[in-house]
Structure formats: structure tokens, C-alpha cells
Amino acid sequence: MKIEQIYTGCLAQGAYYIESEGEAAIIDPLREVKPYIKRAEKNGATIKYIFETHFHADFVSGHLTLSKETGAPIVYGPTAQPSFEAIIAKDGQEFKLGKVTIKVLHTPGHTMESSTYLLKDENGKDHAIFSGDTLFLGDVGRPDLAQKAAHMTQEELAGTLFDSLRNKIMPLADDVIVYPAHGAGSACGKNMMKETVDTLGNQKKMNYALRADMTREEFIKEVTEGLLPPPQYFPLNVKMNKEGYEDIDEILERGTQALGPEAFEVAANETGAVVLDVRHQDDFAKGHIPRSIFIGLDGSFAPWVGALIADVKQPILLVTPVGKEEETVTRLSRVGFDATLGYLEGGIEAWKKAGKEVDTVKSVHAKELKQLMEQKVPVFDVRKESEYNAEHAEDAILTPLDYLNDHMAEFPDKETFYIHCAGGYRSMIAASILKSRGIHNLVDVDEGFAAMKEAGIPMTDYVCPTTLK
């Protein structure tokens, strides 16, 4: 028996490859399926099943393409109603894979079709669970995403999740291994651990939601408390996962078209495409196409695209580092952004040589900012509210990047103001969005909050984030 976790840091997502006696199963595959097919071919194995734990909201799964390429059936848990052919398994139904068995445990609550897959070894012993978004390490799946589809309140879904955990998962042995669908950084939960694999026994000790003495009412309160609004693209990804989508090879062919500066400009004007610049933030600051949006490949690229561009049907034109064109289109497609029209051939240098206009972002070192702050210049912090509440520069105003649109009226019309995040990535995204809206009287703080602390800028007293409610 082989189990491989295929973890994608950008999405904090775990897909799984399981193999026994030349038969393989894939659980929650990503959009680009060739790596799974190549892995099976290398091992001389045949992909027999594709298991989906639920209709994912934060990424587009590769189940349809993988099924088309391999002929393997797609398996969902009870109550799932996809628009395509699939096995809708019954609670307790078992699937043989070589010498091992995969048993379906219906665990509704995150969504009503959510299921956990219990892997039994060749001796019939419970070995591992693939828990999807039902159970994370340190947390459980948020119960507010499926309210509309389930015609239930988040409290009712949380109560259902409580029952699923107590009746299906907690009775399992402590040595059972937990393989979740997500880790720290995913918007599908609140308090996930940085680890990506653990034992169920340790989770019973560490995970607040698995406390043995916890009442149903306490669980509902704790699980629903402090939930931030989900990213706008989540329902659109659910729809694609449930109803179908375009083949990724077609998306790659269209999205990796090389466009010279003239053709690029014409395409931008005629289609209303967003010009998305995915280079490093320092390169963007030095020179970029006016009104382009920066979201760099080096950070949490796909989730920020989803959160800030929101509409998966929005046409996109790319400015990428050389050789990163296909990677960029692939990573966009993972979250359902399939309308990439091409990239700027020759990059920003070709744009400049063609005599096209270029914009820049002004920046300031933290030491200089310290002197400016003594004169009470406006400073805006675009980190998350939890980061701000834990510690922030005195007099800094919170305008989280996730909800920047809600704070547009707070930025000065003419007075120069300063923006920062933790290290410079998010503040450059914010700068690009503000400049695209015609707000140019901003200055980015080099290396963000870390440099500001080092420079001795006065800060509020530190409060441990785990104590904040």
C-alpha cells in the first residue's frame, strides 16, 4: 500500500494518491491532472477510482478531466447531485483497491454531501481517514458555505457537523492517521495547524472541536464564532465542480498566446480585460502598465486572485516573468479563472521599447517613515484584522486588503499617505488596486511591518492572537 499526499502550498490543499497491487485511487485532485496520470504510469498502476470528499468551493477539482483521461469513475458521498455521471455512494459503502478497502463515511455539516473516506489495510484494520473539509488539523470545516444549497442556517449545519464528528470520526482508534483536504492558510477554516498529517488521537487532544466534554451548543457557538465572509469566488467554484468546466488543455492553449505590445493593448481595450502582473512586487514597483493589478506568483497567488478579482469569467491578460506563462495560467485555472487571453511577449521591457506609458509605485524605508510619523502622516495597515489586533503601529488605520473596496472613502484625496502589510506583498497589491482607481497619492513601506518594528516605530502592546476573540 502506498499513500502520497500531494500538497499545494498556494492553495493550502492536499490531494492524495493511494495505490495497492497495481490499482490506484485519487482523492480531491487538482485541476491539472497529468501529474497523477504520470505517477500511476511510472508505477505501472491503473487509476481505478476518483474520490471527491465534497463539492469544493476554494478550488476547481480535476475530477472531470481525470475521469475523461483514465475512464475511472468519480465517487461522491450520499446526497451529492452532480450534473455529470458519477457513483453516488451510500453511507458505509466499500470500494476495493488491490488489497485495501476504502469505506465511505457520510459526514455532513461542512456541506451536506461531505464524506470522509476510511482506508482499511489488507487485514481490515482502520489505517487512515481522508477527511476533506470535515476535519482539519486543529479545526473543522466552516459551516456557513452551504447554507443556501442546504436550505439550512449555519447553526443547523454546525449541529449536523457536531453529530458527524461524534458519530463517525471520534469513535475511530487513536492511531488512525488524519489526512485533511487543507492546511493553514486556507479560507475553509479558522485555526488550522501548520502540519498537514496527524493522528486522530493527537487531534482529540489538540483540536478544540473534538473535546470529549463539549456540548452541542458549545460546539455550535465556537465553530460559528468569528467567521469572516467567504471569498466571492467560492460559489462560482462550487458551480463549476458540480456542473462541469472547460478542459484545461484548451485553457492553456488560449491563455499562453504571446501578444506583442500593440496586440496586447488592443486586446485590453477591446475585451475589458484586467491586466494582471504576476512578477515580484519590487519589479512591479519599478515599472508596470498603468492600471494593471499586481498579484505576484511568489505569494498566495490563486486565493488573492479569487478574493480580489472575484468574477471567474473576467477576461485576463498577463504580464509574467519569462518562462512562467504556463504556470500562471495553470494556477489561475485552479480557482476557476479560465478566461486568460494571452501574455505580453517580451514583458515590460518590450512595452517600454514600444514607447508605451509606464507607471511606478513610490516607496519609503521604515526609518524614514518613523520620522514622518512624528508629523502625524496618515498610515494604513492592509493586513488582516487579527494581525492588526495582535500588534500594530500607533495611529495606523486598519484597511484589510480582503475588504479594500469597503475602505476606499477613507484614503485621502490629495494628502500623501503610506500603506504597509507584513512584508510588502499585500501592500503592493493594495497599491496597484488604489492606483487602478485613480488614487496615486500613496507610498508603499519597504518590507512592511517587520521593517517598521526594527526601525523602532512605536507599536501597541502585543496581544497573543490565540487570546483574541
Salt bridges, closest charged atoms under 4 A:
GLU4 OE1 - ARG39 NE 2.71
GLU19 OE2 - LYS2 NZ 3.94
GLU23 OE1 - LYS48 NZ 3.38
ASP28 OD1 - HIS56 NE2 2.96
GLU32 OE2 - ARG334 NH2 2.53
GLU52 OE1 - HIS56 NE2 2.87
GLU52 OE2 - HIS63 ND1 3.57
ASP58 OD2 - HIS182 NE2 3.06
ASP91 OD2 - LYS168 NZ 2.91
ASP126 OD1 - LYS120 NZ 2.76
ASP133 OD2 - HIS54 NE2 3.38
ASP133 OD2 - HIS110 NE2 3.30
ASP133 OD1 - HIS182 NE2 3.76
ASP144 OD1 - ARG142 NE 2.79
ASP163 OD1 - ARG216 NH1 2.60
ASP174 OD1 - LYS204 NZ 2.89
ASP175 OD2 - LYS125 NZ 2.98
GLU195 OE2 - LYS194 NZ 3.35
ASP213 OD1 - ARG211 NE 3.88
GLU222 OE2 - ARG211 NH2 2.95
GLU225 OE2 - LYS221 NZ 3.17
GLU243 OE1 - LYS239 NZ 3.02
GLU246 OE2 - ARG254 NH1 3.07
ASP247 OD2 - LYS68 NZ 3.34
ASP249 OD1 - LYS34 NZ 3.19
GLU262 OE2 - LYS356 NZ 3.01
GLU265 OE1 - LYS356 NZ 2.50
ASP277 OD2 - ARG279 NH2 2.81
ASP282 OD2 - HIS280 ND1 3.70
GLU327 OE1 - LYS324 NZ 3.14
GLU327 OE2 - ARG331 NH1 2.83
ASP338 OD2 - ARG31 NH2 2.89
GLU349 OE2 - LYS352 NZ 3.73
ASP359 OD2 - LYS435 NZ 3.33
ASP359 OD2 - HIS440 ND1 3.99
ASP381 OD2 - ARG383 NH2 2.79
ASP381 OD2 - HIS420 NE2 3.56
GLU387 OE1 - ARG426 NH1 2.78
GLU391 OE1 - LYS453 NZ 3.10
ASP395 OD2 - LYS376 NZ 3.11
ASP402 OD2 - LYS384 NZ 3.56
GLU410 OE2 - HIS407 ND1 2.65
ASP446 OD2 - HIS365 ND1 3.43
